[in-house]
Amino acid sequence: MAALMLYLIGARSAGKTSVFDALSQTPAGPHYASKGAHRLGTVKVPDARLAVLRDLFHPKKYIPAEVTFVDVALPPGAVGSGFGTLNAFLGEADAFALVVQSFGEMDGAGKPLNPVAQLDSILLDLAMADLEKIERRIEKIEQELKRGLKQSLPEMEVLQTCKTAIEAGQALREVQLTTEELKRISSFSFLSQKRVLVVANTGEDDPVGEKCGPLRESCEAKSLDFLAFCAPLEAEIAGLPPEDQAGFLADYGLDEPARIRLIQAAYRTLDLISFFTVGPDEVRAWTIRRGDTAVIAASKIHTDLARGFIRAETVASSTLIEMQTLAACREAGVLRLEGKGYGVQDGDVIEIRASV
């Protein structure tokens, strides 16, 4: 599947570009691509299980899953004003890494630093951008109704629910909608419906975020994942040779480099899991949402496999690693045949049987 797109957003001078610089830094220097004014840094998702499978199968291709971090260039005034122009720039995001300034005494506007208020302001901007889009669409449907066109009535009902929720202070990701209702509004890519990971950009005296108590509590109250991140320190560590990084991380009480912690947090935020396909040609990781079925997994590999789906031949990667070969798994009876409705588990190795 295409790389997971995680957009970095935040108030002026919150440090989102510094966070991106830290994520894209390598011992060989910064590594990113440009798309217009945006910068994109694609990082391979580390997975020890996949690495062991590679060593077992010695494939021609080895393809880990990927996450793309986007340092999005917004027009002046787009953030901080609730303007609907946010939709044009942020709609393609799978999720947001919302960077909050958590160092110093003054914010980018020259006011006393208040990380909780900064977080609330950006979340409000996202919701107001959605509200503007909803009101425009409702107005259009009302005009259609006056002309006797009623095909958009079901959509109107969902939009009214969303409008009421936003006006009551809710983000759309908090609104309980049915699968059918979600389908009716999926094309809008509402911003407050997307998952949010809050990244506290801390000072070098607080790399693990011990001083971020109020912001952390606010995130917990809003059911938002929280990650402390000292951008200058993380960039410095990322630029070191790999063999030197562990010692520096330990000195600052950190277990892993920034990009790994952020990827792991993003997977938790989006409730994502990985399944694997293996063979002499390719060993590859695929990303799906927890609870997705075997036929959805098949569609990630190729739409034809989903269309002609017969069965999924499945075994846990831990079992395959223990038994070394698929043939051994088959002989032991641990290689299962699962149907379309099978809920794929994190770490499953899958081969799709299909009539194509």
Order of alpha helices (4+ residues) and beta strands (2+ residues): beta-alpha-beta-beta-beta-beta-alpha-beta-beta-alpha-beta-alpha-alpha-alpha-beta-alpha-beta-alpha-alpha-alpha-beta-beta-alpha-alpha-beta-alpha-alpha-beta-beta
